[in-house]
């Protein structure tokens, strides 16, 4: 996996699509709301889940993509994500 892109819808009054890297120290917290629900009473499963997400957050770049829910902006949104993915893939080759 080269990168994770978290989509964040903004109000329609905002016109530009923006993308920003989520700092690794904040990536775990940013990913957690998108995780599959887990049972806190199962301590071992919770530990494994937490370990997996901490590893994911530390090894895979996470980006926040903010956009306006406007179909006219869809090409810009796609271009922004594809461009960022190209950069993330190229960076991964040199790690």
PDB file as gemmi writes it, atoms N, CA and C in Angstrom:
CRYST1    1.000    1.000    1.000  90.00  90.00  90.00 P 1                      
ATOM      1  N   UNK A   1       0.854  -1.161   0.000  1.00  0.00           N  
ATOM      2  CA  UNK A   1       0.000   0.000   0.000  1.00  0.00           C  
ATOM      3  C   UNK A   1       0.908   1.234   0.000  1.00  0.00           C  
ATOM      4  N   UNK A   2       0.710   2.104  -0.978  1.00  0.00           N  
ATOM      5  CA  UNK A   2       1.574   3.282  -1.109  1.00  0.00           C  
ATOM      6  C   UNK A   2       1.131   4.434  -0.219  1.00  0.00           C  
ATOM      7  N   UNK A   3      -0.189   4.585  -0.035  1.00  0.00           N  
ATOM      8  CA  UNK A   3      -0.695   5.714   0.762  1.00  0.00           C  
ATOM      9  C   UNK A   3      -2.169   5.494   1.065  1.00  0.00           C  
ATOM     10  N   UNK A   4      -2.647   6.242   2.050  1.00  0.00           N  
ATOM     11  CA  UNK A   4      -4.069   6.248   2.414  1.00  0.00           C  
ATOM     12  C   UNK A   4      -4.555   7.678   2.283  1.00  0.00           C  
ATOM     13  N   UNK A   5      -5.717   7.850   1.652  1.00  0.00           N  
ATOM     14  CA  UNK A   5      -6.301   9.170   1.445  1.00  0.00           C  
ATOM     15  C   UNK A   5      -7.634   9.228   2.178  1.00  0.00           C  
ATOM     16  N   UNK A   6      -7.707  10.100   3.169  1.00  0.00           N  
ATOM     17  CA  UNK A   6      -8.933  10.289   3.941  1.00  0.00           C  
ATOM     18  C   UNK A   6      -9.692  11.463   3.339  1.00  0.00           C  
ATOM     19  N   UNK A   7     -10.902  11.200   2.853  1.00  0.00           N  
ATOM     20  CA  UNK A   7     -11.695  12.237   2.221  1.00  0.00           C  
ATOM     21  C   UNK A   7     -12.496  13.000   3.267  1.00  0.00           C  
ATOM     22  N   UNK A   8     -12.434  14.320   3.170  1.00  0.00           N  
ATOM     23  CA  UNK A   8     -13.139  15.193   4.104  1.00  0.00           C  
ATOM     24  C   UNK A   8     -13.941  16.216   3.300  1.00  0.00           C  
ATOM     25  N   UNK A   9     -15.241  16.063   3.357  1.00  0.00           N  
ATOM     26  CA  UNK A   9     -16.117  16.971   2.612  1.00  0.00           C  
ATOM     27  C   UNK A   9     -16.239  18.303   3.333  1.00  0.00           C  
ATOM     28  N   UNK A  10     -16.104  19.391   2.553  1.00  0.00           N  
ATOM     29  CA  UNK A  10     -16.253  20.739   3.102  1.00  0.00           C  
ATOM     30  C   UNK A  10     -17.527  21.359   2.548  1.00  0.00           C  
ATOM     31  N   UNK A  11     -17.811  22.560   2.980  1.00  0.00           N  
ATOM     32  CA  UNK A  11     -19.019  23.236   2.507  1.00  0.00           C  
ATOM     33  C   UNK A  11     -18.900  23.550   1.021  1.00  0.00           C  
ATOM     34  N   UNK A  12     -20.029  23.727   0.374  1.00  0.00           N  
ATOM     35  CA  UNK A  12     -20.039  24.011  -1.059  1.00  0.00           C  
ATOM     36  C   UNK A  12     -19.430  25.366  -1.400  1.00  0.00           C  
ATOM     37  N   UNK A  13     -19.269  26.223  -0.430  1.00  0.00           N  
ATOM     38  CA  UNK A  13     -18.716  27.552  -0.714  1.00  0.00           C  
ATOM     39  C   UNK A  13     -17.207  27.505  -0.949  1.00  0.00           C  
ATOM     40  N   UNK A  14     -16.561  26.437  -0.511  1.00  0.00           N  
ATOM     41  CA  UNK A  14     -15.125  26.286  -0.717  1.00  0.00           C  
ATOM     42  C   UNK A  14     -14.899  25.753  -2.123  1.00  0.00           C  
ATOM     43  N   UNK A  15     -13.988  26.359  -2.855  1.00  0.00           N  
ATOM     44  CA  UNK A  15     -13.806  25.956  -4.245  1.00  0.00           C  
ATOM     45  C   UNK A  15     -12.606  25.054  -4.481  1.00  0.00           C  
ATOM     46  N   UNK A  16     -11.533  25.242  -3.789  1.00  0.00           N  
ATOM     47  CA  UNK A  16     -10.313  24.495  -4.090  1.00  0.00           C  
ATOM     48  C   UNK A  16     -10.266  23.156  -3.365  1.00  0.00           C  
ATOM     49  N   UNK A  17      -9.693  22.194  -4.062  1.00  0.00           N  
ATOM     50  CA  UNK A  17      -9.396  20.906  -3.443  1.00  0.00           C  
ATOM     51  C   UNK A  17      -8.036  21.047  -2.772  1.00  0.00           C  
ATOM     52  N   UNK A  18      -7.911  20.535  -1.565  1.00  0.00           N  
ATOM     53  CA  UNK A  18      -6.613  20.601  -0.894  1.00  0.00           C  
ATOM     54  C   UNK A  18      -6.241  19.218  -0.374  1.00  0.00           C  
ATOM     55  N   UNK A  19      -4.955  18.988  -0.359  1.00  0.00           N  
ATOM     56  CA  UNK A  19      -4.444  17.718   0.157  1.00  0.00           C  
ATOM     57  C   UNK A  19      -3.256  18.028   1.053  1.00  0.00           C  
ATOM     58  N   UNK A  20      -3.192  17.339   2.174  1.00  0.00           N  
ATOM     59  CA  UNK A  20      -2.097  17.565   3.114  1.00  0.00           C  
ATOM     60  C   UNK A  20      -1.736  16.239   3.774  1.00  0.00           C  
ATOM     61  N   UNK A  21      -0.458  16.070   4.001  1.00  0.00           N  
ATOM     62  CA  UNK A  21       0.011  14.872   4.697  1.00  0.00           C  
ATOM     63  C   UNK A  21      -0.378  14.979   6.158  1.00  0.00           C  
ATOM     64  N   UNK A  22      -0.932  13.907   6.690  1.00  0.00           N  
ATOM     65  CA  UNK A  22      -1.243  13.834   8.115  1.00  0.00           C  
ATOM     66  C   UNK A  22       0.053  13.409   8.807  1.00  0.00           C  
ATOM     67  N   UNK A  23       0.521  14.198   9.776  1.00  0.00           N  
ATOM     68  CA  UNK A  23       1.764  13.824  10.466  1.00  0.00           C  
ATOM     69  C   UNK A  23       1.643  12.414  11.062  1.00  0.00           C  
ATOM     70  N   UNK A  24       2.708  11.629  10.979  1.00  0.00           N  
ATOM     71  CA  UNK A  24       2.655  10.256  11.500  1.00  0.00           C  
ATOM     72  C   UNK A  24       2.132  10.165  12.937  1.00  0.00           C  
ATOM     73  N   UNK A  25       2.445  11.151  13.756  1.00  0.00           N  
ATOM     74  CA  UNK A  25       1.973  11.124  15.150  1.00  0.00           C  
ATOM     75  C   UNK A  25       0.458  11.268  15.247  1.00  0.00           C  
ATOM     76  N   UNK A  26      -0.179  11.807  14.214  1.00  0.00           N  
ATOM     77  CA  UNK A  26      -1.630  11.989  14.211  1.00  0.00           C  
ATOM     78  C   UNK A  26      -2.344  10.976  13.319  1.00  0.00           C  
ATOM     79  N   UNK A  27      -1.600  10.197  12.556  1.00  0.00           N  
ATOM     80  CA  UNK A  27      -2.201   9.278  11.586  1.00  0.00           C  
ATOM     81  C   UNK A  27      -3.086   8.223  12.248  1.00  0.00           C  
ATOM     82  N   UNK A  28      -2.643   7.662  13.361  1.00  0.00           N  
ATOM     83  CA  UNK A  28      -3.435   6.641  14.043  1.00  0.00           C  
ATOM     84  C   UNK A  28      -4.814   7.191  14.418  1.00  0.00           C  
ATOM     85  N   UNK A  29      -4.844   8.373  15.013  1.00  0.00           N  
ATOM     86  CA  UNK A  29      -6.118   8.988  15.408  1.00  0.00           C  
ATOM     87  C   UNK A  29      -6.983   9.304  14.200  1.00  0.00           C  
ATOM     88  N   UNK A  30      -6.352   9.681  13.088  1.00  0.00           N  
ATOM     89  CA  UNK A  30      -7.107   9.999  11.870  1.00  0.00           C  
ATOM     90  C   UNK A  30      -7.700   8.742  11.233  1.00  0.00           C  
ATOM     91  N   UNK A  31      -7.000   7.622  11.336  1.00  0.00           N  
ATOM     92  CA  UNK A  31      -7.467   6.365  10.749  1.00  0.00           C  
ATOM     93  C   UNK A  31      -8.531   5.671  11.588  1.00  0.00           C  
ATOM     94  N   UNK A  32      -8.452   5.819  12.881  1.00  0.00           N  
ATOM     95  CA  UNK A  32      -9.311   5.065  13.796  1.00  0.00           C  
ATOM     96  C   UNK A  32     -10.811   5.198  13.510  1.00  0.00           C  
ATOM     97  N   UNK A  33     -11.349   6.391  13.191  1.00  0.00           N  
ATOM     98  CA  UNK A  33     -12.792   6.469  12.921  1.00  0.00           C  
ATOM     99  C   UNK A  33     -13.242   5.653  11.704  1.00  0.00           C  
ATOM    100  N   UNK A  34     -12.302   5.271  10.848  1.00  0.00           N  
ATOM    101  CA  UNK A  34     -12.626   4.504   9.649  1.00  0.00           C  
ATOM    102  C   UNK A  34     -12.426   3.006   9.859  1.00  0.00           C  
ATOM    103  N   UNK A  35     -12.058   2.616  11.044  1.00  0.00           N  
ATOM    104  CA  UNK A  35     -11.753   1.221  11.347  1.00  0.00           C  
ATOM    105  C   UNK A  35     -13.036   0.423  11.571  1.00  0.00           C  
ATOM    106  N   UNK A  36     -12.897  -0.861  11.392  1.00  0.00           N  
ATOM    107  CA  UNK A  36     -13.989  -1.775  11.680  1.00  0.00           C  
ATOM    108  C   UNK A  36     -14.210  -1.792  13.190  1.00  0.00           C  
ATOM    109  N   UNK A  37     -15.453  -1.862  13.601  1.00  0.00           N  
ATOM    110  CA  UNK A  37     -15.755  -1.899  15.045  1.00  0.00           C  
ATOM    111  C   UNK A  37     -15.125  -3.134  15.677  1.00  0.00           C  
ATOM    112  N   UNK A  38     -14.747  -2.989  16.903  1.00  0.00           N  
ATOM    113  CA  UNK A  38     -14.164  -4.111  17.612  1.00  0.00           C  
ATOM    114  C   UNK A  38     -14.753  -4.191  19.004  1.00  0.00           C  
ATOM    115  N   UNK A  39     -14.574  -5.321  19.635  1.00  0.00           N  
ATOM    116  CA  UNK A  39     -15.147  -5.609  20.948  1.00  0.00           C  
ATOM    117  C   UNK A  39     -14.095  -5.348  22.021  1.00  0.00           C  
ATOM    118  N   UNK A  40     -14.318  -4.296  22.818  1.00  0.00           N  
ATOM    119  CA  UNK A  40     -13.358  -3.951  23.869  1.00  0.00           C  
ATOM    120  C   UNK A  40     -13.228  -5.035  24.937  1.00  0.00           C  
ATOM    121  N   UNK A  41     -14.214  -5.902  25.034  1.00  0.00           N  
ATOM    122  CA  UNK A  41     -14.124  -6.950  26.050  1.00  0.00           C  
ATOM    123  C   UNK A  41     -13.158  -8.068  25.628  1.00  0.00           C  
ATOM    124  N   UNK A  42     -12.834  -8.147  24.343  1.00  0.00           N  
ATOM    125  CA  UNK A  42     -11.865  -9.133  23.859  1.00  0.00           C  
ATOM    126  C   UNK A  42     -10.484  -8.459  23.839  1.00  0.00           C  
ATOM    127  N   UNK A  43      -9.770  -8.603  24.927  1.00  0.00           N  
ATOM    128  CA  UNK A  43      -8.505  -7.894  25.132  1.00  0.00           C  
ATOM    129  C   UNK A  43      -7.482  -8.259  24.063  1.00  0.00           C  
ATOM    130  N   UNK A  44      -7.355  -9.524  23.722  1.00  0.00           N  
ATOM    131  CA  UNK A  44      -6.351  -9.948  22.747  1.00  0.00           C  
ATOM    132  C   UNK A  44      -6.677  -9.397  21.348  1.00  0.00           C  
ATOM    133  N   UNK A  45      -7.924  -9.462  20.936  1.00  0.00           N  
ATOM    134  CA  UNK A  45      -8.312  -8.932  19.619  1.00  0.00           C  
ATOM    135  C   UNK A  45      -8.107  -7.420  19.569  1.00  0.00           C  
ATOM    136  N   UNK A  46      -8.422  -6.741  20.659  1.00  0.00           N  
ATOM    137  CA  UNK A  46      -8.218  -5.295  20.726  1.00  0.00           C  
ATOM    138  C   UNK A  46      -6.736  -4.945  20.635  1.00  0.00           C  
ATOM    139  N   UNK A  47      -5.891  -5.723  21.295  1.00  0.00           N  
ATOM    140  CA  UNK A  47      -4.449  -5.504  21.235  1.00  0.00           C  
ATOM    141  C   UNK A  47      -3.931  -5.700  19.814  1.00  0.00           C  
ATOM    142  N   UNK A  48      -4.368  -6.782  19.162  1.00  0.00           N  
ATOM    143  CA  UNK A  48      -3.937  -7.043  17.784  1.00  0.00           C  
ATOM    144  C   UNK A  48      -4.420  -5.946  16.841  1.00  0.00           C  
ATOM    145  N   UNK A  49      -5.663  -5.541  17.007  1.00  0.00           N  
ATOM    146  CA  UNK A  49      -6.237  -4.469  16.193  1.00  0.00           C  
ATOM    147  C   UNK A  49      -5.418  -3.182  16.357  1.00  0.00           C  
ATOM    148  N   UNK A  50      -5.143  -2.840  17.595  1.00  0.00           N  
ATOM    149  CA  UNK A  50      -4.389  -1.622  17.888  1.00  0.00           C  
ATOM    150  C   UNK A  50      -2.980  -1.708  17.321  1.00  0.00           C  
ATOM    151  N   UNK A  51      -2.331  -2.846  17.494  1.00  0.00           N  
ATOM    152  CA  UNK A  51      -0.984  -3.034  16.936  1.00  0.00           C  
ATOM    153  C   UNK A  51      -0.989  -2.886  15.419  1.00  0.00           C  
ATOM    154  N   UNK A  52      -1.980  -3.489  14.764  1.00  0.00           N  
ATOM    155  CA  UNK A  52      -2.068  -3.410  13.304  1.00  0.00           C  
ATOM    156  C   UNK A  52      -2.244  -1.969  12.837  1.00  0.00           C  
ATOM    157  N   UNK A  53      -3.116  -1.231  13.497  1.00  0.00           N  
ATOM    158  CA  UNK A  53      -3.368   0.156  13.093  1.00  0.00           C  
ATOM    159  C   UNK A  53      -2.181   1.066  13.419  1.00  0.00           C  
ATOM    160  N   UNK A  54      -1.495   0.801  14.508  1.00  0.00           N  
ATOM    161  CA  UNK A  54      -0.286   1.579  14.816  1.00  0.00           C  
ATOM    162  C   UNK A  54       0.800   1.319  13.766  1.00  0.00           C  
ATOM    163  N   UNK A  55       0.930   0.072  13.347  1.00  0.00           N  
ATOM    164  CA  UNK A  55       1.892  -0.266  12.297  1.00  0.00           C  
ATOM    165  C   UNK A  55       1.509   0.412  10.984  1.00  0.00           C  
ATOM    166  N   UNK A  56       0.246   0.329  10.632  1.00  0.00           N  
ATOM    167  CA  UNK A  56      -0.244   0.974   9.409  1.00  0.00           C  
ATOM    168  C   UNK A  56       0.041   2.469   9.439  1.00  0.00           C  
ATOM    169  N   UNK A  57      -0.283   3.107  10.534  1.00  0.00           N  
ATOM    170  CA  UNK A  57      -0.103   4.557  10.663  1.00  0.00           C  
ATOM    171  C   UNK A  57       1.371   4.959  10.612  1.00  0.00           C  
ATOM    172  N   UNK A  58       2.254   4.091  11.071  1.00  0.00           N  
ATOM    173  CA  UNK A  58       3.677   4.439  11.084  1.00  0.00           C  
ATOM    174  C   UNK A  58       4.381   4.112   9.773  1.00  0.00           C  
ATOM    175  N   UNK A  59       3.831   3.200   8.981  1.00  0.00           N  
ATOM    176  CA  UNK A  59       4.523   2.755   7.769  1.00  0.00           C  
ATOM    177  C   UNK A  59       3.920   3.264   6.464  1.00  0.00           C  
ATOM    178  N   UNK A  60       2.670   3.680   6.489  1.00  0.00           N  
ATOM    179  CA  UNK A  60       1.990   4.111   5.258  1.00  0.00           C  
ATOM    180  C   UNK A  60       1.651   5.596   5.383  1.00  0.00           C  
ATOM    181  N   UNK A  61       2.035   6.408   4.396  1.00  0.00           N  
ATOM    182  CA  UNK A  61       1.678   7.830   4.451  1.00  0.00           C  
ATOM    183  C   UNK A  61       0.156   8.013   4.409  1.00  0.00           C  
ATOM    184  N   UNK A  62      -0.329   8.901   5.252  1.00  0.00           N  
ATOM    185  CA  UNK A  62      -1.763   9.201   5.313  1.00  0.00           C  
ATOM    186  C   UNK A  62      -1.952  10.658   4.904  1.00  0.00           C  
ATOM    187  N   UNK A  63      -2.912  10.873   4.019  1.00  0.00           N  
ATOM    188  CA  UNK A  63      -3.203  12.211   3.523  1.00  0.00           C  
ATOM    189  C   UNK A  63      -4.659  12.557   3.805  1.00  0.00           C  
ATOM    190  N   UNK A  64      -4.886  13.808   4.093  1.00  0.00           N  
ATOM    191  CA  UNK A  64      -6.243  14.337   4.246  1.00  0.00           C  
ATOM    192  C   UNK A  64      -6.568  15.098   2.963  1.00  0.00           C  
ATOM    193  N   UNK A  65      -7.665  14.733   2.319  1.00  0.00           N  
ATOM    194  CA  UNK A  65      -8.098  15.386   1.084  1.00  0.00           C  
ATOM    195  C   UNK A  65      -9.409  16.101   1.388  1.00  0.00           C  
ATOM    196  N   UNK A  66      -9.375  17.411   1.294  1.00  0.00           N  
ATOM    197  CA  UNK A  66     -10.570  18.218   1.560  1.00  0.00           C  
ATOM    198  C   UNK A  66     -11.134  18.706   0.233  1.00  0.00           C  
ATOM    199  N   UNK A  67     -12.437  18.543   0.089  1.00  0.00           N  
ATOM    200  CA  UNK A  67     -13.070  18.896  -1.173  1.00  0.00           C  
ATOM    201  C   UNK A  67     -14.496  19.371  -0.929  1.00  0.00           C  
ATOM    202  N   UNK A  68     -15.028  20.035  -1.929  1.00  0.00           N  
ATOM    203  CA  UNK A  68     -16.403  20.503  -1.892  1.00  0.00           C  
ATOM    204  C   UNK A  68     -17.268  19.505  -2.659  1.00  0.00           C  
ATOM    205  N   UNK A  69     -18.469  19.194  -2.152  1.00  0.00           N  
ATOM    206  CA  UNK A  69     -19.336  18.234  -2.840  1.00  0.00           C  
ATOM    207  C   UNK A  69     -19.970  18.871  -4.085  1.00  0.00           C  
ATOM    208  N   UNK A  70     -19.180  19.010  -5.127  1.00  0.00           N  
ATOM    209  CA  UNK A  70     -19.608  19.675  -6.352  1.00  0.00           C  
ATOM    210  C   UNK A  70     -19.097  18.846  -7.529  1.00  0.00           C  
ATOM    211  N   UNK A  71     -20.000  18.321  -8.336  1.00  0.00           N  
ATOM    212  CA  UNK A  71     -19.586  17.480  -9.456  1.00  0.00           C  
ATOM    213  C   UNK A  71     -18.688  18.215 -10.438  1.00  0.00           C  
ATOM    214  N   UNK A  72     -18.811  19.529 -10.516  1.00  0.00           N  
ATOM    215  CA  UNK A  72     -17.935  20.297 -11.393  1.00  0.00           C  
ATOM    216  C   UNK A  72     -16.485  20.241 -10.931  1.00  0.00           C  
ATOM    217  N   UNK A  73     -16.269  19.963  -9.654  1.00  0.00           N  
ATOM    218  CA  UNK A  73     -14.909  19.888  -9.108  1.00  0.00           C  
ATOM    219  C   UNK A  73     -14.344  18.468  -9.126  1.00  0.00           C  
ATOM    220  N   UNK A  74     -15.127  17.507  -9.582  1.00  0.00           N  
ATOM    221  CA  UNK A  74     -14.668  16.119  -9.586  1.00  0.00           C  
ATOM    222  C   UNK A  74     -13.366  15.932 -10.370  1.00  0.00           C  
ATOM    223  N   UNK A  75     -13.213  16.516 -11.566  1.00  0.00           N  
ATOM    224  CA  UNK A  75     -11.921  16.361 -12.255  1.00  0.00           C  
ATOM    225  C   UNK A  75     -10.738  16.886 -11.442  1.00  0.00           C  
ATOM    226  N   UNK A  76     -10.912  18.019 -10.774  1.00  0.00           N  
ATOM    227  CA  UNK A  76      -9.831  18.575  -9.946  1.00  0.00           C  
ATOM    228  C   UNK A  76      -9.523  17.644  -8.771  1.00  0.00           C  
ATOM    229  N   UNK A  77     -10.576  17.098  -8.152  1.00  0.00           N  
ATOM    230  CA  UNK A  77     -10.394  16.170  -7.036  1.00  0.00           C  
ATOM    231  C   UNK A  77      -9.608  14.945  -7.491  1.00  0.00           C  
ATOM    232  N   UNK A  78     -10.012  14.355  -8.598  1.00  0.00           N  
ATOM    233  CA  UNK A  78      -9.318  13.172  -9.101  1.00  0.00           C  
ATOM    234  C   UNK A  78      -7.874  13.484  -9.479  1.00  0.00           C  
ATOM    235  N   UNK A  79      -7.662  14.603 -10.135  1.00  0.00           N  
ATOM    236  CA  UNK A  79      -6.303  15.002 -10.520  1.00  0.00           C  
ATOM    237  C   UNK A  79      -5.420  15.181  -9.280  1.00  0.00           C  
ATOM    238  N   UNK A  80      -5.954  15.798  -8.254  1.00  0.00           N  
ATOM    239  CA  UNK A  80      -5.192  16.027  -7.019  1.00  0.00           C  
ATOM    240  C   UNK A  80      -4.796  14.709  -6.377  1.00  0.00           C  
ATOM    241  N   UNK A  81      -5.727  13.773  -6.300  1.00  0.00           N  
ATOM    242  CA  UNK A  81      -5.444  12.477  -5.672  1.00  0.00           C  
ATOM    243  C   UNK A  81      -4.453  11.677  -6.515  1.00  0.00           C  
ATOM    244  N   UNK A  82      -4.652  11.642  -7.827  1.00  0.00           N  
ATOM    245  CA  UNK A  82      -3.745  10.888  -8.698  1.00  0.00           C  
ATOM    246  C   UNK A  82      -2.341  11.482  -8.652  1.00  0.00           C  
ATOM    247  N   UNK A  83      -2.234  12.792  -8.668  1.00  0.00           N  
ATOM    248  CA  UNK A  83      -0.917  13.438  -8.591  1.00  0.00           C  
ATOM    249  C   UNK A  83      -0.226  13.097  -7.277  1.00  0.00           C  
ATOM    250  N   UNK A  84      -0.968  13.145  -6.185  1.00  0.00           N  
ATOM    251  CA  UNK A  84      -0.392  12.813  -4.878  1.00  0.00           C  
ATOM    252  C   UNK A  84       0.001  11.338  -4.828  1.00  0.00           C  
ATOM    253  N   UNK A  85      -0.802  10.481  -5.433  1.00  0.00           N  
ATOM    254  CA  UNK A  85      -0.479   9.045  -5.457  1.00  0.00           C  
ATOM    255  C   UNK A  85       0.787   8.788  -6.265  1.00  0.00           C  
ATOM    256  N   UNK A  86       0.955   9.502  -7.366  1.00  0.00           N  
ATOM    257  CA  UNK A  86       2.175   9.353  -8.171  1.00  0.00           C  
ATOM    258  C   UNK A  86       3.401   9.742  -7.354  1.00  0.00           C  
ATOM    259  N   UNK A  87       3.289  10.825  -6.609  1.00  0.00           N  
ATOM    260  CA  UNK A  87       4.409  11.295  -5.779  1.00  0.00           C  
ATOM    261  C   UNK A  87       4.691  10.291  -4.656  1.00  0.00           C  
ATOM    262  N   UNK A  88       3.621   9.807  -4.013  1.00  0.00           N  
ATOM    263  CA  UNK A  88       3.789   8.839  -2.917  1.00  0.00           C  
ATOM    264  C   UNK A  88       4.418   7.559  -3.434  1.00  0.00           C  
ATOM    265  N   UNK A  89       4.015   7.106  -4.626  1.00  0.00           N  
ATOM    266  CA  UNK A  89       4.588   5.885  -5.208  1.00  0.00           C  
ATOM    267  C   UNK A  89       6.063   6.083  -5.536  1.00  0.00           C  
ATOM    268  N   UNK A  90       6.383   7.218  -6.099  1.00  0.00           N  
ATOM    269  CA  UNK A  90       7.781   7.512  -6.429  1.00  0.00           C  
ATOM    270  C   UNK A  90       8.629   7.594  -5.169  1.00  0.00           C  
ATOM    271  N   UNK A  91       8.100   8.224  -4.126  1.00  0.00           N  
ATOM    272  CA  UNK A  91       8.826   8.311  -2.859  1.00  0.00           C  
ATOM    273  C   UNK A  91       9.052   6.920  -2.249  1.00  0.00           C  
ATOM    274  N   UNK A  92       8.064   6.033  -2.405  1.00  0.00           N  
ATOM    275  CA  UNK A  92       8.169   4.692  -1.841  1.00  0.00           C  
ATOM    276  C   UNK A  92       9.288   3.892  -2.505  1.00  0.00           C  
ATOM    277  N   UNK A  93       9.582   4.194  -3.761  1.00  0.00           N  
ATOM    278  CA  UNK A  93      10.647   3.473  -4.464  1.00  0.00           C  
ATOM    279  C   UNK A  93      12.015   3.778  -3.889  1.00  0.00           C  
ATOM    280  N   UNK A  94      12.161   4.928  -3.257  1.00  0.00           N  
ATOM    281  CA  UNK A  94      13.464   5.367  -2.764  1.00  0.00           C  
ATOM    282  C   UNK A  94      13.636   5.201  -1.273  1.00  0.00           C  
ATOM    283  N   UNK A  95      12.715   4.502  -0.646  1.00  0.00           N  
ATOM    284  CA  UNK A  95      12.807   4.293   0.802  1.00  0.00           C  
ATOM    285  C   UNK A  95      13.705   3.137   1.115  1.00  0.00           C  
TER     286      UNK A  95                                                      
END                                                                             
